[in-house]
Amino acid sequence: MLDRYAELLENRLSLRFMARLSFTDQMRAQREYNLVKSIQRKLGKGQLILRVCDKSGGLHLSTKSDYE
């Protein structure tokens, strides 16, 4: 009985969370991925650090030397 329950649970989870994305969602995910990678490359080239501010949740951009 436990094996059957595990099998049913696995099937339901795979149907719910492993379903294919729509074409528009795939394109949006690809654009956002490319944007994040681009930002990471630019931060690395410029010796910059991007951090989340403590209280406001905003972003803070600074050089590595400021943190040292």
C-alpha positions as CSV (number, residue, x, y, z in Angstrom):
1,M,0.0,0.0,0.0
2,L,2.9,2.4,0.8
3,D,4.5,1.7,-2.6
4,R,1.2,2.4,-4.3
5,Y,0.9,5.7,-2.4
6,A,4.5,6.7,-3.3
7,E,3.8,5.9,-7.0
8,L,0.6,8.0,-7.0
9,L,2.3,10.9,-5.3
10,E,5.2,10.8,-7.7
11,N,2.8,10.8,-10.7
12,R,0.8,13.7,-9.3
13,L,3.9,15.8,-8.6
14,S,5.4,15.1,-12.0
15,L,2.2,16.1,-13.7
16,R,2.0,19.3,-11.7
17,F,5.6,20.5,-11.5
18,M,7.2,18.8,-14.5
19,A,4.7,20.0,-17.1
20,R,6.1,21.7,-20.2
21,L,6.0,25.5,-20.2
22,S,4.1,27.3,-22.8
23,F,6.1,28.9,-25.7
24,T,5.7,32.4,-24.3
25,D,6.9,31.2,-20.8
26,Q,9.9,29.5,-22.4
27,M,10.8,32.6,-24.3
28,R,10.5,34.8,-21.2
29,A,12.6,32.4,-19.1
30,Q,15.3,32.4,-21.8
31,R,15.3,36.2,-22.0
32,E,15.5,36.6,-18.2
33,Y,18.3,34.0,-18.1
34,N,20.3,35.9,-20.8
35,L,19.7,39.1,-18.9
36,V,21.1,37.7,-15.7
37,K,24.1,36.2,-17.4
38,S,24.8,39.5,-19.1
39,I,24.7,41.4,-15.8
40,Q,27.0,38.8,-14.2
41,R,29.5,39.2,-17.0
42,K,29.4,43.0,-16.8
43,L,29.8,42.9,-13.0
44,G,32.8,40.6,-13.3
45,K,34.5,42.7,-16.0
46,G,34.1,45.9,-14.0
47,Q,35.2,44.5,-10.7
48,L,31.8,45.5,-9.3
49,I,29.6,44.0,-6.6
50,L,25.8,44.0,-6.6
51,R,24.1,43.5,-3.2
52,V,20.6,43.6,-1.7
53,C,20.2,46.4,0.8
54,D,19.3,45.3,4.4
55,K,16.1,47.2,5.1
56,S,14.7,48.5,1.8
57,G,15.3,45.4,-0.3
58,G,16.8,47.6,-3.0
59,L,20.1,46.9,-4.8
60,H,23.4,48.5,-4.1
61,L,26.2,48.6,-6.7
62,S,29.7,49.3,-5.6
63,T,33.3,48.4,-6.4
64,K,35.2,45.6,-4.8
65,S,37.6,48.0,-3.1
66,D,34.7,49.6,-1.2
67,Y,34.0,46.3,0.5
68,E,37.6,45.6,1.3
